[in-house]
Amino acid sequence: MPTSPDYGVHKVANTTLPLVSPGTQSLLQDADPALFWMLDFWASILATYIGTRLVSAAGAMAAPLSPVITQAVMQRYPWDPSDFLQDGQFQFPLLAAWRQQSDATQLTAAWEHDKSVFGGAYILPPLNAGQMESLSPILSAAWKTIRKLTTQGFDPSYFPGGASSATPGPWSAAYAGIEEIGLRRVRWGRLQNTGTLIFPGVSWELDCYERDMYAETGIADKFAGADVEEDLAADDQTVVPNLINISTQQAPTVASLSVTAGPIAGGTSTNLTGTLFLAGAKVYFGNIDQAHQATGVVVNSATSITCVSPAVSGAGTVPVTVVNPDGQVGVLKNAFTYS
C-alpha cells in the first residue's frame, strides 16, 4: 500500500475522482467510462454487422414503420428503460445498458475488484404480428454479435470515439478499465410491463470486473505486475504443464519516438520510449495488422524499443502502438508522419 495515499485524487477503474468541472466530455464518459464505452462499442458493432440488413428489411415491409428505421441503433440509453417505454421518450431500435449491482471483491491492502452485474437490452419499436414476422429474426443476429465480440473487447471495425486516427480496440481495457467481461444469460421475446404495446427485444446480463487502485501523490498508482504460471495436476498426479498463465502486468505506455517522420516506403529507424514494454512486444504504425507491423523490433528494456517503420500506402500522420505478448496495448496518437 502507498505510504502516503493522496485522497485528493483517486482512481476507480478508469474513473478519476474528483470529476473535472466543467468537463469537456459527457458526464457519463467521465463518471462511468465502462458504461459509456460499452454502449459506444455495442452501437458500432450492431451498425457494422446487422444495420444494413435491418434497414433493408424494415423498408421492404408492406406496412412500413413510422417513424422509419434508418440505422441499427437510433438511440442509446444508460439506464433500465422498462418503466419509460410507453411514454414516447425513446427512438427505436433502442440500445440500453445499466448497472444492476456491484460487489467489492478480492480486497487487499493496495487494490480490489469491483464486480458489477450489468443489464443490457436491444429493443425494436412496437410491432404488429406481420411486422414481428419480418423483423424479429434480427434480434438473434444482434445478440450473437454482442455475445461474440463483447467478451473479446475488440473488433477491427471499431475505432473508439469514432476518430479515424485512433487505433481499433481493445476498448475494454484501454478505454474503460475493464479486466474481464462474462455474459451470463439472455432473455428473448417482448419486454415486460408494457401494457398492450408489444416491444420485441432481447435483454441480457453480464459480469464485469473493474480494478480499483489507491492513488499516491496526485496520480493513480499502478502495480508494475508479474507473470504467474501454474501447472494443473490431476488426482493421479498427471501434470498438464503451463495450463494457467496469468498476467498481472498493466498495459504499456508509449511516450515518445526519437524519429517522428519518414517516407511512405518505410525503412526509418526510431526508438520508442515508454513504460512496461515486455520481451516479444510488437509495434504497429497505423492499423494493428500485419501490413502495418514494424520490422527489426528490439525490446532494449522495459522503457525502450528500437524498430523500423513499415511501408504504407499513402502520406499522413498515424498512431504508433505497442502490443505486449499478454495482449495489452499502449498507443501514442499522431506519433509518426509519412510523406
N, C-alpha and C positions, 0 to 999 in steps of 0.2 A: 504494500500500500504506500502511496506517496507520503513523504514525511510532512509535507505542508500542503494539504489539499486546498485548492482555490475554489471556494464555494461561490465566488462572484461569477465564475464562468464554469459551467459543467456541460457534459455531453451525454445524451442518452440515444444510443444508436447514432443516427445521422442528424438528430435534433440538437442544436446548440442553444443553450439557455444562459442568460436571459435572451428572449427573442429580440431581434433588432427592430427598432421602431423609429421612424416609419420604415417599413421594409420595401424592397424593390421587387420581391416575389409575392405570390399569393400567400395568405395566412396558412392555407392547407400545406403548401410546399415547405414553409418554414417550420410549422408546428408538428406536422405529421408527414415527413417525407416518404415513409414506407407506403402510406395510403395514397399519397399523391402520385408516386411513380408506378404503383400497382395499377391505378386507373389509367394512367397515360400509356403504359405498356399494353394493357388489355385492349384499349381503344385502337391502338396501332395495329396489333396482330389481327383483330377482328376485321378491320378495314382491308388488310392485306389478303386474308385467306377466305373470307366469306362475303365481303362487301359487294363486289361486282355481281355475284350470283343473286344475292338478296335483292338488290335494287332492280335487277332484271326480272326476277320472279314477281316482285310487288307491282312493277309496271305492266306486266303481262296479264294480270288478273282482269276478268270481265268486269267486275265491280271494283274499280281502283280505290285505294285507301285515301282517306282525307284526314289529315294532311299526308301528302305523298312521302314515301320513304326515299330519301336521296343518298343515304350513306348508312354504313353498318351501325354506327353509333351517333345518334342525334343529340344525346345529352349524357353527361357524366354526373353522378351524384354521390357525395361522400357520406351517406347515411342510409339507414334502412328506409326504403321508400314506401313500405307497405301501408302505413297509415295515411299517406297522401295521394295514393294512386287515383282516387276518384275525384280529386279536387281540381283537375285540369291544370296542374302546375308543371307537368313534365312533357318533354318531346320524346317520341319513341321512334326506333328502339332506344331503350334506356339502359345504361350500364351503371351499376351501383356497386360500391364496396364500403364496408364499415367494420369497425372493431366491435366484437361481441363481448369478449372478456380477456383479461390478461392475468398472468401469474408470474411473479418473480421467482426464478428457479436457479439452482446451482450457485448459491450465494458463496462468495469467497471474500477475503479481505480487500481485494482490489477490483473485482468485477462481478457481474451477474448476468443472467439471461432474462429478458422479458419474453415469455412465451405467450403470444396472443392468438386468439381464435378470431379470424376474420370471416365475415359473411360477404358473399358476392351474388349478384344476380344480373341476368341479361333478359330484358323484358320487351316483348313486342306490343304494339298497340292493341286495343280491344278488337277482336276479330269475330266474325260470324262463322258458321260451320264451313262454308265454302272457302273462305279466306284461310281458315285454320288448315284445311286440307292442302292448300297451296303453299303456305309459309311455315307451318310448324316444323317441318323437317330441318330447317336451318338451325334450330336450337341444338340439335345433336352435333352438327358441324361446329357450332360456336363453342360448345362445351369441350369437344375434342381438341380444338385449337388452344383453348385456355389451359386444359389439363396438360397437354403435351409440352407447351412452351413455358408455363409458369414455373414448373419445378426446375427447369433448366436456367431460368432467369436470363434468357438470351434469345434473340432472333436476329439474323443478319440484316433483315429489312428495317429494324428498329434503331433509330438514332435518337437517344434520349433528348427531350426538349425540342426535337424537330430540326435542330441545327445541322446543316449539311457538313459542317466541319467537325462535328462530334464523331467519335468512334463508336460503332454499334456495340452495345452491351459490354459486360453483363450489368444490366441496370440494377439488379437486386443488391449486389454487394457494393458497387461503385457509387451509386446514387442514393440508395435507400438504407444502407447499413444493415441489410438483412443477411443473416448467416445461412438460414435454411428455410425452405417452404415445403410443406407437405399437404397435399389435398386429401381431405378425409371423406367427404360424402357429397352427393349431388341429389337434387330433387327435381322432378320433371312435372310438367302439367301447368295448370292455371295457378296464378298467385292467389293465396287465401285472403278471406275477409274483404272482398271487393264487390259484394252485392251481386247484382245481375250482370255486371260487366265482366267479360272474360278476358283477362290479361294472360295470354300464354307466355310462359317463361321457363327458364332453367336457373336454379339457385344452388349455391354450394357453400361449403365451409372449408377453411384451410387453417393449418397451424403455421405460425410464422415466428421465427426466433430472431430477436434483435439483441445485440450485446451492448451492455452498459459498461462504461469505463469511468473511473474517477478522473478528475482534472487537476492539474497542478500548474501553478504559475500562469494562469490565464489560458491554457490550451488543453485540449483533450489528450490525456495521457494514453499511450498505446503500448501494450506488451509487445516486445520485439519478436517473440514467438520461438517455437521449436517444433521440429517434426518428430512424430511418435510413430513407431512401427510395432505391431504386436502380432505374434503367431496365434493361431487358433488350434487348440488340442482337443481331440475327442476323448471319450471315456477310456478307449483302449490306447491312449497316448499317441495316436496318429496325429501328426502335426501338418497343418497346411500353412506354409510359410508366407509371411507378408500379406496376410489376408486383409488386415486392417492397417490402413495408412492414414493417419490423421494429421492435418497441418493446422497449427495454431498461429502460423506466421500471418501477419497483417499484410495488406496489399502494398505493393511497391509504390514509390512516387518518382516522378521524373521532374527534375528542377530546371535543367538547362542542357544545351548542346554546345560544344566548343565551336562547331561549324554549323551555321544555320541556313546555308543556301548552297545549291549546286545544280548541275544540268539535269534535264529530264532523262538523259541517258544513264543516270546513276553513276556510281563509282566514287562518290565523295566520302572520304573517311571522316568520322566525327566521334567525339567522346561524350557519352551521356553521363551526367551526374544526377544523383538522386539518393534514395534510401531503399533498403530491404531487397536488393537485387539478389536472386538466387542463381547458383550454377545451373546452366541449361536454359536460362531465360531466352526468349525470342523477342525480336524487335521488329516493329512494323512502321512503315512510313505511309500514312493514309489508312486505307481499309485493312481490317485484320483478315488477310487471306494470303495464299502462297505467292501470288503475283507481287504483293507489296512487302514481302519479308526481306529484311536486311540480310546481307551476307557478311561473312567474316566476323561474326559476333563473338566477342571475347568478354566474359564477365571477369573483370580485373579484381573486383571486390564487391562488397555489399553496396557501395556507393558509386561505382564506376563501371561503365560498359563501353567498349570500343566496337564500332561496326561500320559497315559501308552501305551507303544508300542504294536502294534498288532503282531500276529504271521505271518510269511511269509514262502514261500516255499523253499527258499534257501539262502545261505550266500551272502553277498555283501554290498556295500555302496549305500544308497538310499537318495533321497531328502526328506525333510520334508516340508509339505505345510499346510498353514493355509488358510481356506476358510471362509470369513466372511458371515453373513446372507444376505448381499446385493450382494453376488456373486463375490466380488473382492478377489484376491488371492495374497498371499505372499509366496515365495519359498526360502528355503535355500538349495542349491545343496550340494550333498556329505555330508549330515549332520549327518547321523546315520549309523553305521556299524553293520550288523548282522553277527553272527558267530555260 
